[in-house]
Amino acid sequence: MKKTSLFVIAATLFTFIASLVASSACLWGWYQPEEPTSLQK
């Protein structure tokens, strides 16, 4: 019983982290900041 609950917690955690990474990547793809002046030269 304890091993199963531990597995469920780990799976939930990994799913949450994966969705967080995916959403942040989506946000970074949508929001493209202007180039700093040091890179424009």
Secondary structure, DSSP 8 states (H G I E B T S, - for coil): -HHHHHHHHHHHHHHHHHHHHHHHHHHHHH------HHHH-
